[in-house]
C-alpha cells in the first residue's frame, strides 16, 4: 500500500528518452503527473529541433484526483497590436519543400504568432503542480547546456528544410549546420548554450520573462528590426485561458478533451458519440470499419478548422456536438507537433500537445529560441498570414485528453501529433480500448485509417488493416505504421495493475515508468 507523503510514481510517454526520463526524475524529486508532464515537455522544446520550442503554442489537459478536468489553452494568437496597417503583409515569403509529399508554408519574421505554450505550462504548474518550478525546468536547462543527440524525427525534417526554412537566418543556420555548412544528421550532438541561459531566466522568473521580461525585450527588438508584427503589446496582453474540458461519457469512462474554440477535441468527441459501442468486441469488423469511414467523413466534412473566428468556431462546434449526440450521420454530411502523456499512481493525469508549425526560421538572437510560423500554416490561416484581427486565437486540431474510469478511478492520458490526423488517431485508439476492449498497447499499434478532406476526399489506410473493404470514397493504401497516421502517446494507471506507458511505433518516442523503489 502506498504510504501517505511518499512521492508518486509516474508513467510517461514522450517524444524521446531524455524527455521521458525527465518526467520520472521530477516525480522522484517530489513532483506529480503534472510536474512530470511539464518537465518532459520543456525537454522536448529543447531537443526536438524544428518541431517545437519554448515559443510554441499548445494545450494542457489535466485532472488531478478529486478535481474536475480542465484544458489550459496556450495556443497562438494573431499579433499586430499597435502596428500601422501598411506594415501588414511584410516580412513573409512562401517556401515549398518535399516534406510530407510536398508542403508549402510561409516563413519569416512576419509569420510568427504570439506564442502561448510556455504560459500554459506555467499556469498548469501554478494550479496543479507540487515540485518547485525551478526544479521542473532544470532538466531542460541541463539538456540544452550539456548537449543532446539530434532525434530521427528532427533529422528527417531538417533534411528537407535545413536551408529553405532554417538556413536563411544566421543564428539558426549556425545551429543546424556544421563548420563546413553541412546539415547536421540524426545522432549528432547539439549544444545550445544561449538556450540554456534563456531557460535559466525562465526557471528564475517564470514564463513571464518571455512576455514582459528580458527575453521579451530581445524578441521584440529583433521583430521590430525585421518587419515582424509581433509587438510588446501582444506579448503583454497574452494570457493562457483555463476552460472546462469537453467531456464524453461512454462505457463507464469519462474522456476529457480540448474544448472549443479549438476544433480537435470537438472532432474527437463527435466521432466517439457517433461510434458509441463500436467496435463492439476487439478489433473492427467490416461493418464497423465502414461506420468508422462514414463517421470521419461526416465529422471532417464540417471543415471546422477553416473557420477563422473564435466565436463562429464555438457555435459551429456546439452544433456539431449536438448533431453527433443524436447519432444522425445525415445531418452531418453537408506538421509538426509533439505530445506528452503522464499519469501517476495517485490518480492524476496530464496530457500536453505543443507545436511550432513548420518553423519560421527565426532564432531570436541571444536566446537560442526558434520561433513558430503559425501565421504561415496555410491549411489553418486561410485568408493569408495577416488576415485576422490582432488578438484572435487561431484554430487548432490538437486534442490532448485524459480519461477516468468510474468503477475504480483508473486514469488514462492520451495525445498525438499529426495535424488533421490527431482527432482520428485518438478516437480510434480510445474506441478500440474502451469500446472494443483491446489492451492499450494493441489499441495504439492497431492499423488505422483517416478520411482526408481537403481539395478532394480520400480514405487513407494502412494496408495491414485486413478487414478494410469497399467504400464509395476513393481510397489510398499506405505502409503499416506510417507516421502519417499520428503518434499516439498513452499513459495509464489503475489500482490493480499499476502503471503503463505506451509509445506508438509510427513515431520515434520513448516511455518511462518510475521504479518500484521510488527515487
PANU-905705 format. One record per atom (N, C-alpha, C): x, y, z. Coordinates in steps of 0.02 Angstrom, whole numbers, plus 50000, padded with zeros to 5 digits. Layout:
% residues N
XYZ
...
% end
This chain:
% residues 519
500434994050000
500005000050000
500445006250000
500235011249963
500635017349957
500585021350022
501155023750046
501175027550107
501005034750094
500625037850140
500455044950134
501105049050136
501165053550089
501755057750085
502315054950041
502265048650022
502755045749977
502695048849909
503265049949875
503235052849809
502855048349761
502425051149719
502055046949672
502515043949619
502335038049595
502655035149538
502265037249476
502605037849419
502295040249358
502435035549300
501995035749251
502125032749186
502125038449135
502645038649094
502755044249048
502825041648977
502445044448931
502545043348859
502725050048828
503305050348796
503575056748772
503935055648705
504125061048671
504445060148605
505145057148607
505495057448664
506185054948665
506375052848736
506925049148740
507145046248804
507295051648856
507635056948836
507815062148884
507185065348914
506675066448873
506055069348897
505695064648945
505655058248926
505315053448969
505675052749036
506335052449034
506715051849096
506655058049139
506595063849108
506505070049147
505855069749187
505325067049157
504695066449193
504755061949254
505075056149245
505175051549302
505605054749356
506115058349335
506565061549384
506205066749426
505815070949394
505465076249431
504955073249479
504635067749460
504175064349506
504555061649566
505135058749555
505525055949610
505755061349658
505815067549633
506035073049674
505455076749707
504845073849703
504285076849738
503725079449694
503785078549629
503275080849584
502715075849574
502195077949538
501635073549521
501605072849445
501055070049420
500995069049348
501025075549309
500755080849338
500765087349303
501475089949298
501855089849353
502555091949351
502945087749301
502835081149303
503205076749258
503055078249185
502425079549170
502235081049101
502535087649078
502545092649122
502845099149104
503595098349094
503925094849139
504645093849131
504815090349066
504435085149050
504555081448987
504425085948927
503915090148931
503765094648875
504315099848866
504575102648921
505115107648916
505735104548885
505905098348904
506475095048871
506335094148797
505725092248780
505545091448709
505625098048672
505465103648705
505535110248674
506265111948660
506725108448693
507435109448681
507685104748626
507525098348632
507885093448590
507495090848530
506875093048519
506525091348456
506585097248409
507175098248382
507325104048339
506885104048277
506615109848260
506185110448201
505465108548213
505335105448270
504655103148285
504315107748336
504645108648394
504375112948446
504935116848479
504755122048517
505235126148552
504875129748608
505235133448651
504885137348702
504415142748675
504455144148610
504005149048579
503455145548540
503285139448559
502725135848529
502065138148560
501525135848529
500875136148561
500675129148582
500175128648626
499975121948645
499395121748694
499215115748714
498655114648759
498865109548812
498605110548872
498715105848928
498025103748953
497885097248950
497275094548981
497485090449041
497175091949099
497385088549160
496795087349206
496875082349247
496395081049300
496785078149359
496765081749414
497075079149475
496525075949517
496715071049556
496225067149594
495775071849635
495125070849629
494645074849666
494425081149631
494735082849574
494565089049539
494255087649472
493965092949443
493685092449376
494235093249323
494135090149267
494615090649212
494575097549180
495145100349165
495175106849131
495675106449074
495585110749025
496085111748973
496345118848978
496995119548980
497305126148981
497525127748910
497215132848882
497305134848812
497895139648809
498455137248783
499035141348771
499195141748697
498665141548657
498775141648585
498945148648562
499185149248501
499445155548475
498895160348457
499075166748456
498615172048437
498905176148379
498445179348343
498645184148291
498935190248325
499555192048309
499865198148338
499685204348296
500005209848311
499925215948271
499635221848307
499565221448373
499305227148411
499775233048403
499505238848384
499905244848377
500295245348312
500225240448268
500595240448205
500185244148152
500465249248118
500095252648064
499885247648010
499305248847981
499025244047933
499485243047873
499875248047855
500315247247796
500905242647810
500995240747873
501545236247891
501335228947885
500675227647882
500455220747875
500615218247805
500755211747801
500925208747736
501665208647722
502065211447767
502785211547756
503125206047798
503765205047784
504165200547823
503975193147815
503655191547759
503455184547747
503595182647675
503715176247665
503755173447597
503595166047601
503365163347546
503175156247542
503765152047521
503795146047550
504295141147530
503935134447519
504195130447474
503925123847460
504475118647469
504325113547508
504805108147519
504485101547498
504895096447492
504645089747476
504405086047538
504465089147596
504245085947658
503505084347655
503315078447677
502615076547678
502315075747609
502735074347559
502475073647491
502365080247455
502625085647485
502555092247455
502165096847501
502515101747531
502195106247579
502395113347563
501905117747558
502035124947551
501825128447615
502275132447642
502135136147703
502445143047698
502275147447744
502505154347744
502975155247802
503565158247790
504075159047842
504265166347847
504755167747890
504995174547901
504735177447966
505005183147986
504805186248049
504055187748051
503775189247993
503055190847991
502605184847998
502885178847998
502475172848006
502385170748078
502705174448124
502715172448195
502085174848231
501725170248260
501145171848301
501345172748374
500925175948413
501055176648484
501045169748516
501615167448545
501635160748573
501295160348641
501025154548656
500685153848721
500845147648759
501225142948728
501345136548760
501685137148828
502185141548833
502555142148896
502095144848951
501665149448933
501185152048984
500705146549007
500505142248961
500055136748980
500405131949028
501045130449015
501415126049059
501495129249128
501665135549130
501745139149193
501095139149233
500545140549199
499895140849233
499685133949258
499815128749218
499665121949240
500055120249304
500685122349306
501085121149366
500805124949426
500625131249416
500355135249471
499715132149499
499295129449455
498655126649476
498725119849508
499155115649480
499125108549499
499795105249512
500355108749503
501005105749515
501175105549589
501675101549606
501905100949675
502645102649684
503055100949634
503765102249639
503905109649625
504455112349651
504635119349635
504725120249560
504495125849533
504545127349462
505265126749437
505745129249477
506435129049455
506675121849444
506425117149484
506625110149476
506285106949417
505685109349400
505335106749341
505705108849277
505985114749277
506335117349218
507045114549213
507345112549269
508055110849271
508265105449220
507885100049210
508115095149160
508195098049091
507765102749072
507825105849006
508455110149002
508615113649056
509225117649057
509835113149047
509845107549081
510415102949076
510485100149006
509925098348976
509945095648908
510225100748859
509995107048865
510235112348821
510985113648831
511205113648894
511905115348909
512385109548893
512185103548911
512635097848904
512605094748835
512075096148798
512015093548730
511575087448726
511335086048667
510865080548656
510955077948584
510805071548573
510835068948505
510225071248465
510345073448405
509795075348362
509355069248349
508705070048359
508245064348352
508145062648278
507895056548267
507755054448198
507215058848167
506715060748208
506175064948182
506455071648159
506865074848202
507165081248183
507635080548124
508035075348125
508505074348069
508145073448003
507595069748005
507195068647945
506905075347919
506625079247965
506315085647945
506845090547920
507405091047956
507935095747935
508225093747868
508205087247852
508455085147786
508105088647729
507475090447740
507085094047690
507115101647698
507225104047759
507095111047774
507695114947800
508285111747806
508845114947840
509065121447807
508985122047741
509165128247707
508565132747696
508035129947669
507475134147646
507085137147704
507065133747762
506725136447821
507215138447875
507675133947892
508105135147950
508805137647931
508905139347868
509575141447847
509635148847829
509075152347820
509115159347797
509295164147853
509145162447917
509285166747974
509925164348007
510435168548012
511095166348031
511125162748099
510795165248152
510835161548216
510565154448210
510045153548169
509755146948158
510225142648116
510495145548063
510945141848018
511525138848056
511805142648103
512405140348140
512255134148182
511645133448206
511485127648249
511375121348208
511035121948151
510845115948114
511345113948059
511905117548055
512435115848008
513105115348045
513555111148019
514215110748049
514665116248022
515295116248041
515755121548022
515865121947947
515725116447912
515805116347839
515155118047803
514635119747841
513995121447811
513565115647792
513735109647817
513355103547803
512835102547857
512225100747838
511695099847887
511875094247936
511735095248000
511865090148049
511395084248039
511635078348057
511255072248046
510975069548112
510485065148107
510215061848166
510775058548204
510775059348270
511305056648312
511855061648327
511915066948287
512415072148301
512255075548368
512775077248406
512675080548470
512585088048459
512045090748486
511885097848479
511925101148547
512265106748551
512315110648613
512085117748597
511635120448638
511375127248626
511445131148691
512045133948705
512165137448769
511685143248781
511525147148729
511075152848738
510385150548760
510165144748736
509515142148757
509535140048830
510095137248852
510165135548923
510105141848966
510415147448944
510375153648981
509655156448981
509315155748925
508615158048922
508185153948970
508305147448972
507915143249017
508075144649090
508695146749105
508855148949173
508425154849193
508325159549147
507875165149160
507165162749171
506945157949131
506265155249138
506195151749205
506715148149226
506695144749291
506655149749348
506985155449340
507015160549394
506395164949394
506175167149335
505645172149331
504975169449307
504955162949289
504345160149261
504255161949188
503705159949160
503575161349089
503555168749074
503425172849125
503335180049113
503925183349081
504525180449088
505115183449057
505055183548981
504665178848952
504575178748879
504035183648857
503675186448905
503105190748888
503205198048908
503525199248964
503645206148985
504345207149012
504765202049012
505425202449042
505985202748992
506565200249012
507175200848973
507125197348906
506845191348904
506775187748841
506305191348794
505775194348822
505305198148780
505645204048746
506085207348782
506445213048753
506865210948693
507215205348700
507625202948644
507195200948585
506645197748598
506195195548545
505905201448507
505655206348543
505335212148512
505825216348473
506425217048498
506935220948463
507065217848394
507135211148392
507265207848329
506665208248282
506065207748310
505455208548269
505425215448237
505545220648276
505505227448251
506015228848196
506595225448201
507125226648151
507015222748087
506535218048086
506475213548028
505755212748003
505355217948012
504665218147985
504205212848014
504365210548074
503885206348110
503325210548138
502745207648149
502175211448175
502025209648248
502425205248279
502335203648349
502635209348390
502215212348434
502415218248472
502425216848547
502715221648583
502715221148656
502005221048683
501555224648650
500845224648671
500545217648665
500705214248611
500445207448601
500675202748656
501325202948671
501585198548722
501295200148791
501255206648807
500995208548873
500265206848881
499895206848826
499165205548830
499005198148832
499485193848815
499325186748808
499195183548876
498665179548879
498515175648939
498305168648918
498575163748953
498315156948945
497615156648975
497175152848945
496475152648965
496295145748991
496015145549052
495795139149081
495065138149060
494925132449028
494255130949006
494045124149035
493405123449053
493165116749071
493275112049012
493545106249024
493665101548970
493005099148941
493025097248878
492445094248843
492425086948863
491875084648893
491845077948922
491375073448882
491605067448867
491205062248835
491145056448884
490535054448900
490415048848946
490175042748907
490565037448910
490405031248875
490705025248911
490345019848912
490615013348935
490955013749003
490685017849048
490975018449114
491605022649118
491765026249063
492335030749061
492095037949050
492475042749075
492365049749060
493005052449027
492955053848962
493525056648925
493465064248925
493995067548945
494015074848946
494525077148894
494295081448848
494725083548793
494675091048781
495035093448731
495105100548717
494445103548691
494165108548725
493515111348705
493585116748651
493025119248622
493065124948578
493365130948615
493715135548579
493695136448506
494165131948466
494595128048498
494985123048460
494495117948432
494695114748377
494225110248343
494415102848352
495035101448375
495245094448379
494845090448428
494735093048488
494345089448538
493625088648518
493355093748484
492665093248460
492595087448411
493095086748366
493075081148319
493125074448354
493565073948404
493625067748443
492955066048476
492665070948510
492035069848546
491475067948498
491435071248442
490905069748394
490985062748365
491595060848348
491705054148321
491535048748372
491735049848435
491585044748486
490835044248499
490475049948496
489755049648504
489425045548448
489675046448388
489395042848331
489635035648328
490165034148365
490425027248367
490225023548430
489735026148466
489535023148530
489445015648524
489845011848562
489805004548561
490175001248504
490525005248463
490885002548405
491625004048414
492064998948406
491914991948391
491624988348452
491224983348439
490864980048493
491284975048531
491774972148496
492194967148529
492864966648492
493394968248527
494054967848496
494134972848440
494374970648383
494514974948326
493874976448287
493954980348233
493384982148190
493184976048147
492534974748140
492304970248088
492154974448026
492014971447968
491924975447907
491384980747913
490824979147944
490284984047951
490484989847996
490854988248049
491064993448095
491584997948063
492014995048021
492504999047986
492175003747937
491645001247904
491255005647859
490945011347899
490705009847959
490435015148003
490975020248020
491585017848034
492135022448051
492275027247993
492275024647932
492375028947874
491815034147869
491195031947877
490625036447873
490655041947926
490855039947986
490895044748041
491435049948028
492025047748008
492565052547994
492365057247936
492065054347884
491865058347828
491375063747849
490905061847892
490405066647915
490705072047959
491125070148006
491405074948053
491895079648020
492385076847983
492875081047950
492565085147894
492005082747867
491665086547815
491385093147838
491335094047904
491105100547930
491625106047923
492255104147912
492795108947898
492845114447951
492795112448014
492825117448068
493485121148068
494025117748049
494685120948051
494745126748002
494275127247954
494305132647906
493945138947930
493645138647990
493285144448017
493775148548058
493905154748036
494425158748067
494225161848134
493585163648141
493375167448200
493205162748259
493455164548318
493365160348377
492625159248393
492225164548392
491525163848412
491145159448362
491315159848298
490995155648248
491185148348258
491825147048273
492035140148285
491685137248346
491605141248398
491255138848458
490535136948441
490195141248405
489485140048387
489425133948343
489835133448291
489785127848245
490015121348278
490505121848323
490725116048359
490175113248404
489795117748437
489245115448479
488695112248437
488565115048379
488065112048334
488275105048313
488925104248298
489175097748278
489085092648334
489245094648395
489185090048452
488455088148463
487995092948456
487285091348465
487045086448412
487255087548350
487055082948297
487355075948308
487985075848329
488305069348342
487965065648399
487745069348450
487405066148506
486775062648484
486465065248431
485865062148404
486005056148361
486655055248343
486855049348305
486665049448232
486465055148205
486215055348137
486765057748090
487065053148052
487585054948005
487325059347949
486705058647930
486435062647875
486445070047892
486365071747955
486365078747975
487055081747969
487565077547963
488255080047962
488565079747893
488205077947842
488535076547779
488705082747740
488325088347759
488475094447723
489285095347726
501165100948056
501695096448050
501975095448108
501715097848116
502275096048163
502055097848234
501975092748274
501765093548343
502145088548385
502155089648450
502455084948497
501975084048555
501945077948582
501475076448634
501805072848692
501535073948751
501755070448812
501125068348849
501115062148874
500565059648915
500855056548979
500575058449036
500825056149100
500245054749148
500305049349186
499855048049242
500295046349302
500015047049363
500365044749422
499915040049462
500205036849512
499835031749549
499425034649606
499315041249602
498835044549647
498205046749609
498175044749545
497585046249506
497595052649467
498175055949462
498245062049423
498415060249350
498185064249304
498335063049234
498435069749198
498905069849152
499045076149115
499275074349045
498975077548995
499175076748925
499325083648896
499865084248860
500085090648833
500255089748759
500015094348718
500215094448647
500445101548631
501025102048597
501315108548579
501535108348507
501575114248476
501775114548406
502085121348390
502575121248344
502855127348316
502685127948242
502195124148219
502055124048147
502645120948110
502795123748052
503365121348013
504005124948031
503945130148074
504525134148094
504595140248049
504705146048080
504785152248041
505495153048015
505965149148043
506665150048027
507005155148071
506625158848111
506905164048153
507145161048219
507765162248237
508015160848304
508205167548335
507825169648385
507935176248414
508645176848440
509035181648415
509735182348437
509785183048513
510265179548541
510385179948613
509965175348655
509525171348623
509075167048662
509125159648646
509345157848586
509325150848565
508635148148553
508135152548550
507435150448543
507195151448471
506995145948439
506675146348374
505955148548382
505705152448334
505025155048338
504575151248289
503935150948307
503435147348267
503285151048202
502955147648155
502685150948096
501935149548091
501585149948148
500875148148149
500455152348102
500665158648089
500295162748041
500405160247970
500915156147960
501075153747893
500815146747878
500445143747925
500155137147913
499535138147870
499615137347806
499095139347758
498465135147764
498525129047791
497925124947800
497505127247859
497785131647902
497415134047960
497245141547956
497645145447921
497515152547913
497345153747839
496715153247823
496515152747753
496515159447716
496485164947753
496465171447720
497145174547710
497675170947726
498345173747722
498615175147791
499285176047797
499605176347863
499375182047908
499165187547878
498975193447919
498245195247910
497825190247900
497125191447882
496665192047943
496905190448003
496465190448061
496565196748103
496085198048146
496145203748191
496635202148246
497075206948265
497535205648320
497165203348383
497445198248415
497135195348474
496705189348460
496565187848396
496175181848379
496575175548393
496275170948429
496615164548442
496505160048382
497045157348355
496995153248294
496665146548308
496475143248255
496165136648262
496705131348271
496505125548298
496985120148309
496625113448309
496985108348282
496735101448284
496965097648346
497345100848390
497625097348447
497065095048495
497175089248525
496655086448569
496955082448626
497425085248666
497675081448723
497095079748770
497065073548793
496475071048828
496675066848888
496235066948939
496315062548996
495645059149008
495665053149036
495045049449049
495075046149117
494495045449147
494445042049212
493895036849210
494045030849237
493555025549240
493155026049305
492495025949298
492065027049356
492145021649409
492245015449389
492205009849435
492775009649486
493375011749465
493945010949510
494415016949512
494255022249474
494685028149474
495295027549431
495335022349389
495895021649342
495925027849297
496525029749277
496605035749236
497025034249173
496865037849120
497215037149056
497375044149031
497985045249008
498165051348973
498355049348902
498085052948853
498185050948783
498235057248739
498715057248694
498815062948650
499175060548587
499185064748536
499505062948474
499705069148435
500265068848398
500405073848346
500065071548282
500125075648229
499895073248164
499405077748128
499385084348143
498965088948106
498235086648107
497915086048048
497205084248047
497095076848061
497635072948069
497555065848089
497535065048164
497635070348202
497625069848276
496955067248301
496385070348282
495745067948309
495595060748289
495735058948226
495565052148205
496005046948239
496645048548252
497075043848287
496845042748358
496695048148394
496485047548464
495815043848468
495345045648425
494685042548428
494725034948414
495135033048366
495195025848350
495505021948408
496055024548436
496375020948491
495905020548551
495575026048567
495135026148625
494535021448615
494255021348555
493685016848542
493895009548545
494485007948517
494725001048519
494844998748591
495075003448633
495225001648702
494605001448746
494195006648745
493625006948791
492995003748763
492905003648697
492315000348668
492474993048653
493024991948617
493194985248594
493544980948645
493834984048697
494164980148748
494854977648731
495164980348678
495854978348663
496324980948717
496854977348733
497364980048777
497644986648748
497854991148792
498044997748770
498604997548718
499104993448729
499654992948681
499404990748612
498964985748611
498684983548547
498254988948514
497894992648555
497474997948527
497895003348493
498475005048524
498925010148495
499235007448430
499435001148430
499794998348372
499324996248316
498674995948329
498194993348280
498194997648216
498114994648157
498084998448095
497535003648096
497655009348063
497185014948064
496995017047994
496465021047992
496275024447930
496105031747947
496115035847895
495945042947903
495605045347840
495025048447848
494675051347791
494935058447782
495325059447730
495615066047716
495145070147674
494985076147699
494535080647663
494905087147653
495175088047593
495505094347575
495215096547508
495645096847457
495365098347391
494915092747367
495105086547386
494705080747368
494585076647431
494255071047424
494115066647481
494415059847465
494795057047513
495095050547503
495165047147571
495065040547572
495165036647632
495875033947631
496315036647673
496985034047680
496965028547732
497275022747717
497255017347766
497905013347763
498105010747821
498685006447824
498504999647795
498924997147750
498704991447710
498704984747748
498884984847813
498784978947853
498124979147891
497694983847873
497014984147901
496604978947862
496644972747884
496424967047845
495694967247824
495254969947867
494544969547852
494304975747813
494774980047792
494554985847754
494274983547687
493644985247676
493314982947616
493134988647569
492584987847536
492384992747486
492094998947520
492185004547487
491895010847509
491745014847447
491245019147452
491065023247394
491575028847383
492015029847432
492515035147427
493165032447397
493535036547362
494195034347339
494635032547400
495065027547391
495485025347447
496215024747424
496665025247473
497375025047458
497735021147512
498035015347495
498405011547545
499075014647561
499285013847623
499935016247646
500275010547685
500935010847693
501285005547729
501055005147802
501114999247833
500944998647904
501355003447946
501045005947999
501355010248048
501685016348015
501335019347968
501565025547936
501495031447984
502015035747988
501985041448034
501445046448014
501195045847953
500635050047930
500045049547978
499935043648008
499345042448049
499445044448122
499905048948136
499995051448204
500505047448242
500525048648307
500985045148351
500715045348422
500225041248436
499865041648500
500325039948558
500325044348607
500685043148670
500155042048724
500195036348759
499685034648808
500025032548873
499735034748929
499965032748995
499355030749036
499425025449075
498835022549109
499025020349179
498555021149225
498635018449293
497965015849317
497975009849346
497395007649384
497625004549449
497185004349499
497395002249566
497624994949568
497414990849521
497584983749522
498234982349486
498284984549423
498854982849382
499414988049382
499284993849411
499804998949417
499895003049354
500525004749338
500695009749287
500885006449221
500705009849166
500885007549099
500965013649054
501495013749015
501595018948964
501665015548897
501365018448845
501365015448779
501585020648728
502075018948688
502285023148632
502035020348567
501995024548517
501725022548452
502305020748405
502305014848375
502845013048329
502865017448266
502355021548256
502345025948197
502825031848204
503005033548265
503445039248276
504005037148323
504575040548317
505085039448369
504815042248434
504915038748487
504655040848551
504965036648606
504775038148667
505055034448723
504545034148779
504615028948820
504195028248879
504645027248939
504385029048998
504755027949060
504245027249116
504385022849162
503965021749220
504405021949282
504175025349334
504555025749395
504695018749423
505295017649447
505435011049477
505035010049541
504935003849558
504545002149617
504845005149680
505495005949681
505835008449741
505775015949750
505435019549702
505355026749707
505945030249675
506345033849714
506895037749687
507405033349653
% end
